[in-house]
Amino acid sequence: MTAGALPIAVRGLVRRYGRLAALDGVDLDVAQGEFLTLLGPSGSGKTTLLMILAGFTRPDAGSIRFGGVEMVRTPPHKRNLGVVFQSYALFPHMDVAANVAFPLALRGVADAERVRRVQAALELVQLADLGGRRVDQLSGGQRQRVALARAIVFEPGILLMDEPLSALDKKLREQMQIELRHLHRRLGTTVIYVTHDQREALTLSDRIAVIDRGRVQQIDTPQRLYEAPANHFVADFIGDSAFLDVTVADGVARWRDQTITPARPVADGAYLLVLRSEKLMVGGNAPGLNTIDTPGLNTIDADVIEIVYQGDSVRIDARLAGGDVVTLRELARAGHAARWPSPGDRVRLALDPADTLLVPAPTVPVP
């Protein structure tokens, strides 16, 4: 771990724009050397939180501590932060090495030491031979690496990243996600990363803070966030899911007139059954389909309304009794086409109790 990596503690952070609460009493703890992602839709408050941490925006109330030191009134250049913006914000009139060296020059680092640090940073981001190249001669992925090298060259205790991969194409973006994971392991810097892309958050993070309407909805590891969402918003935002109204009375969960066995017992009340598309299994009496007869599975009959081949998988849309539409996905393995149902087929959908998640029904009806 980088010796200067700092823990972060946020308490009661509020930021208002007129009547709008961009942040509404945010509490957050980030461990030394942790990679934490702020995940949420546009307008959720995640970028506002990042800008407050960076010192570019002043909160209306609350506390921010880096390594136990209060930072609310500390200007950005004294916070020991590296920041990577969505636009990269590189200087087009400078070559790669000069861009990376810029923060060191501002800090008065001697020439020889500056050259050494710049080369070390470029080696970390795999641009060691491109120090003399102009920025406009670089690809999008290379520019992103230059911005990252500039942010880490002065060995900051905290690195803030605001959707730095959003301008890249899908293949390069996924490649850069893995490179960022590897780089974080080598550096050990405390990282706060902003994205609205759930897969990116799941790929990169030690933990994820899901934010909506200025409030943290849940903070947890990627696996627990996906497998044990705290509420409807988290379950809906993370993953591809449908939701069915379930009532629990006397300890028994029911959807319509069917009994459902959930993954864990819950108190009596109104819930939503989370149907993840990749967790559902399909069977029935249509040609080529296996009959689902494994004891203990939760099963629901449905009528297929659409089937779409998508290369790596097949998407099947089916309508349940009462009109609810659910989606499931099957891997498109060679020889499996005969198992796929057709529109109009009656099928039986099955869900293992271990994958049967119930979340509290929201007080406002789900749209």
CORWO-V177171 format. One record per pair of residues at least 24 apart in sequence whose ideal C-beta (glycine too) atoms are under 8 Angstrom apart, sorted by the first residue. I is the first residue (numbers start at 1). GAP is how many residues later the second one is. If there is no record, write none. Layout:
BEGIN
i=I gap=GAP
i=I gap=GAP
END
This chain:
BEGIN
i=1 gap=31
i=1 gap=32
i=1 gap=187
i=2 gap=31
i=2 gap=153
i=2 gap=155
i=2 gap=185
i=2 gap=186
i=2 gap=187
i=4 gap=76
i=4 gap=151
i=4 gap=152
i=4 gap=153
i=5 gap=27
i=5 gap=28
i=5 gap=152
i=5 gap=153
i=5 gap=183
i=5 gap=184
i=5 gap=185
i=6 gap=26
i=6 gap=60
i=6 gap=61
i=6 gap=74
i=6 gap=151
i=6 gap=152
i=6 gap=184
i=7 gap=24
i=7 gap=25
i=7 gap=59
i=7 gap=60
i=7 gap=61
i=7 gap=183
i=8 gap=45
i=8 gap=56
i=8 gap=57
i=8 gap=58
i=8 gap=150
i=8 gap=182
i=8 gap=184
i=9 gap=54
i=9 gap=55
i=9 gap=56
i=9 gap=59
i=10 gap=39
i=10 gap=43
i=10 gap=52
i=10 gap=53
i=10 gap=54
i=10 gap=55
i=11 gap=51
i=11 gap=52
i=11 gap=54
i=12 gap=49
i=12 gap=50
i=12 gap=51
i=13 gap=36
i=13 gap=39
i=13 gap=46
i=13 gap=48
i=13 gap=49
i=13 gap=50
i=13 gap=51
i=14 gap=45
i=14 gap=46
i=14 gap=47
i=14 gap=48
i=15 gap=30
i=15 gap=33
i=15 gap=37
i=15 gap=42
i=15 gap=44
i=15 gap=45
i=15 gap=199
i=16 gap=44
i=21 gap=192
i=21 gap=193
i=22 gap=26
i=22 gap=192
i=23 gap=25
i=23 gap=26
i=23 gap=29
i=23 gap=36
i=23 gap=39
i=23 gap=191
i=24 gap=189
i=24 gap=190
i=24 gap=191
i=25 gap=37
i=25 gap=190
i=26 gap=36
i=26 gap=185
i=26 gap=188
i=26 gap=189
i=26 gap=190
i=27 gap=189
i=28 gap=181
i=28 gap=188
i=28 gap=191
i=30 gap=160
i=30 gap=162
i=31 gap=159
i=32 gap=158
i=33 gap=155
i=33 gap=156
i=33 gap=157
i=34 gap=156
i=34 gap=157
i=34 gap=172
i=34 gap=173
i=35 gap=149
i=35 gap=156
i=35 gap=158
i=35 gap=169
i=35 gap=170
i=35 gap=171
i=35 gap=172
i=36 gap=155
i=36 gap=156
i=36 gap=157
i=36 gap=169
i=36 gap=170
i=36 gap=171
i=36 gap=172
i=36 gap=173
i=37 gap=155
i=37 gap=156
i=37 gap=157
i=37 gap=158
i=37 gap=163
i=37 gap=164
i=37 gap=167
i=37 gap=168
i=37 gap=170
i=37 gap=171
i=37 gap=172
i=38 gap=154
i=38 gap=155
i=38 gap=156
i=38 gap=157
i=38 gap=171
i=38 gap=173
i=39 gap=156
i=39 gap=157
i=39 gap=159
i=39 gap=162
i=39 gap=169
i=39 gap=170
i=39 gap=171
i=39 gap=172
i=39 gap=198
i=39 gap=199
i=40 gap=156
i=40 gap=170
i=40 gap=171
i=40 gap=172
i=40 gap=197
i=41 gap=155
i=41 gap=171
i=41 gap=196
i=42 gap=154
i=44 gap=167
i=44 gap=168
i=44 gap=169
i=44 gap=170
i=45 gap=166
i=45 gap=168
i=45 gap=169
i=45 gap=170
i=46 gap=148
i=46 gap=150
i=46 gap=165
i=47 gap=115
i=47 gap=147
i=48 gap=166
i=49 gap=162
i=50 gap=110
i=50 gap=112
i=50 gap=142
i=50 gap=144
i=53 gap=28
i=53 gap=105
i=53 gap=107
i=53 gap=139
i=54 gap=25
i=54 gap=27
i=54 gap=29
i=54 gap=106
i=55 gap=24
i=55 gap=26
i=66 gap=91
i=66 gap=92
i=67 gap=90
i=77 gap=29
i=79 gap=79
i=80 gap=76
i=80 gap=77
i=80 gap=78
i=81 gap=75
i=81 gap=76
i=81 gap=77
i=81 gap=78
i=81 gap=79
i=82 gap=68
i=82 gap=69
i=82 gap=70
i=82 gap=72
i=82 gap=74
i=82 gap=76
i=82 gap=77
i=82 gap=78
i=82 gap=107
i=83 gap=68
i=83 gap=76
i=83 gap=77
i=83 gap=78
i=83 gap=79
i=84 gap=60
i=84 gap=63
i=84 gap=64
i=84 gap=67
i=84 gap=75
i=84 gap=76
i=84 gap=77
i=84 gap=78
i=84 gap=80
i=85 gap=62
i=85 gap=77
i=85 gap=79
i=86 gap=76
i=86 gap=77
i=86 gap=78
i=86 gap=80
i=86 gap=81
i=87 gap=80
i=88 gap=55
i=88 gap=56
i=88 gap=58
i=88 gap=59
i=88 gap=76
i=89 gap=58
i=90 gap=45
i=90 gap=53
i=90 gap=56
i=90 gap=57
i=90 gap=60
i=91 gap=44
i=92 gap=42
i=92 gap=43
i=92 gap=44
i=94 gap=41
i=95 gap=36
i=95 gap=37
i=95 gap=38
i=95 gap=39
i=95 gap=40
i=96 gap=26
i=96 gap=31
i=96 gap=34
i=96 gap=35
i=96 gap=36
i=96 gap=37
i=96 gap=38
i=96 gap=39
i=96 gap=42
i=96 gap=50
i=97 gap=25
i=97 gap=34
i=97 gap=35
i=99 gap=36
i=99 gap=47
i=99 gap=51
i=100 gap=31
i=100 gap=46
i=100 gap=49
i=100 gap=50
i=100 gap=53
i=101 gap=52
i=102 gap=48
i=103 gap=47
i=103 gap=50
i=103 gap=51
i=104 gap=49
i=104 gap=50
i=107 gap=47
i=109 gap=45
i=117 gap=36
i=117 gap=37
i=118 gap=31
i=118 gap=35
i=120 gap=33
i=121 gap=28
i=121 gap=29
i=121 gap=31
i=121 gap=32
i=122 gap=27
i=124 gap=25
i=124 gap=28
i=124 gap=59
i=124 gap=62
i=124 gap=63
i=125 gap=24
i=125 gap=54
i=125 gap=58
i=126 gap=53
i=140 gap=27
i=140 gap=28
i=140 gap=29
i=140 gap=32
i=141 gap=27
i=141 gap=31
i=141 gap=34
i=141 gap=35
i=144 gap=24
i=144 gap=32
i=148 gap=32
i=148 gap=35
i=152 gap=35
i=152 gap=37
i=156 gap=33
i=157 gap=32
i=157 gap=33
i=158 gap=31
i=158 gap=32
i=158 gap=33
i=158 gap=34
i=159 gap=28
i=159 gap=30
i=159 gap=31
i=159 gap=32
i=159 gap=33
i=160 gap=31
i=160 gap=32
i=160 gap=33
i=161 gap=30
i=161 gap=31
i=161 gap=32
i=161 gap=33
i=162 gap=32
i=163 gap=31
i=163 gap=32
i=163 gap=33
i=165 gap=30
i=165 gap=35
i=166 gap=29
i=166 gap=31
i=173 gap=27
i=174 gap=29
i=177 gap=26
i=177 gap=27
i=178 gap=25
i=180 gap=24
i=198 gap=39
i=198 gap=40
i=198 gap=41
i=202 gap=24
i=202 gap=36
i=210 gap=24
i=210 gap=27
i=210 gap=28
i=212 gap=25
i=227 gap=130
i=228 gap=129
i=229 gap=45
i=229 gap=128
i=229 gap=130
i=230 gap=129
i=231 gap=128
i=231 gap=129
i=231 gap=131
i=232 gap=40
i=232 gap=127
i=232 gap=128
i=232 gap=129
i=232 gap=130
i=232 gap=134
i=233 gap=129
i=234 gap=125
i=235 gap=37
i=235 gap=39
i=235 gap=122
i=235 gap=124
i=239 gap=37
i=239 gap=38
i=240 gap=36
i=240 gap=37
i=240 gap=38
i=240 gap=87
i=240 gap=89
i=241 gap=33
i=241 gap=34
i=241 gap=35
i=241 gap=36
i=242 gap=33
i=242 gap=35
i=242 gap=82
i=242 gap=83
i=242 gap=84
i=242 gap=85
i=243 gap=29
i=243 gap=30
i=243 gap=31
i=243 gap=32
i=243 gap=123
i=244 gap=28
i=244 gap=29
i=244 gap=31
i=244 gap=76
i=244 gap=80
i=245 gap=25
i=245 gap=26
i=245 gap=27
i=245 gap=28
i=245 gap=116
i=246 gap=24
i=246 gap=25
i=246 gap=26
i=246 gap=27
i=246 gap=112
i=247 gap=24
i=248 gap=110
i=253 gap=105
i=255 gap=45
i=256 gap=65
i=256 gap=66
i=258 gap=42
i=260 gap=38
i=260 gap=96
i=261 gap=35
i=261 gap=37
i=261 gap=92
i=261 gap=95
i=262 gap=91
i=262 gap=94
i=262 gap=95
i=262 gap=96
i=263 gap=90
i=263 gap=91
i=263 gap=92
i=263 gap=93
i=263 gap=94
i=263 gap=95
i=266 gap=92
i=269 gap=91
i=269 gap=92
i=270 gap=90
i=270 gap=91
i=271 gap=87
i=271 gap=88
i=271 gap=89
i=271 gap=90
i=272 gap=86
i=272 gap=87
i=272 gap=88
i=272 gap=89
i=272 gap=90
i=272 gap=94
i=273 gap=83
i=273 gap=84
i=273 gap=85
i=274 gap=83
i=274 gap=84
i=274 gap=85
i=275 gap=51
i=275 gap=76
i=276 gap=79
i=276 gap=81
i=277 gap=38
i=277 gap=49
i=277 gap=50
i=277 gap=51
i=277 gap=52
i=278 gap=50
i=278 gap=51
i=279 gap=72
i=279 gap=73
i=279 gap=76
i=280 gap=46
i=280 gap=48
i=280 gap=69
i=280 gap=70
i=280 gap=71
i=281 gap=47
i=281 gap=68
i=281 gap=69
i=281 gap=70
i=282 gap=34
i=282 gap=36
i=282 gap=46
i=282 gap=48
i=282 gap=59
i=282 gap=65
i=282 gap=66
i=282 gap=67
i=282 gap=68
i=283 gap=64
i=283 gap=65
i=283 gap=67
i=284 gap=57
i=284 gap=61
i=284 gap=62
i=284 gap=63
i=284 gap=64
i=285 gap=61
i=286 gap=55
i=286 gap=56
i=286 gap=59
i=286 gap=60
i=286 gap=61
i=287 gap=51
i=288 gap=50
i=288 gap=51
i=288 gap=52
i=288 gap=53
i=289 gap=50
i=289 gap=52
i=289 gap=56
i=289 gap=58
i=290 gap=49
i=291 gap=57
i=292 gap=56
i=292 gap=58
i=294 gap=56
i=296 gap=57
i=297 gap=53
i=297 gap=54
i=297 gap=55
i=297 gap=56
i=298 gap=52
i=298 gap=53
i=298 gap=54
i=298 gap=55
i=298 gap=58
i=299 gap=49
i=299 gap=50
i=299 gap=51
i=299 gap=52
i=300 gap=48
i=300 gap=49
i=300 gap=51
i=301 gap=45
i=301 gap=46
i=301 gap=47
i=301 gap=48
i=302 gap=24
i=302 gap=44
i=302 gap=45
i=302 gap=46
i=302 gap=47
i=303 gap=41
i=303 gap=42
i=303 gap=43
i=303 gap=44
i=304 gap=37
i=304 gap=38
i=304 gap=39
i=304 gap=40
i=304 gap=41
i=304 gap=42
i=304 gap=43
i=305 gap=38
i=306 gap=37
i=307 gap=33
i=307 gap=34
i=307 gap=35
i=307 gap=36
i=314 gap=26
i=316 gap=24
i=316 gap=25
i=318 gap=29
i=318 gap=31
END
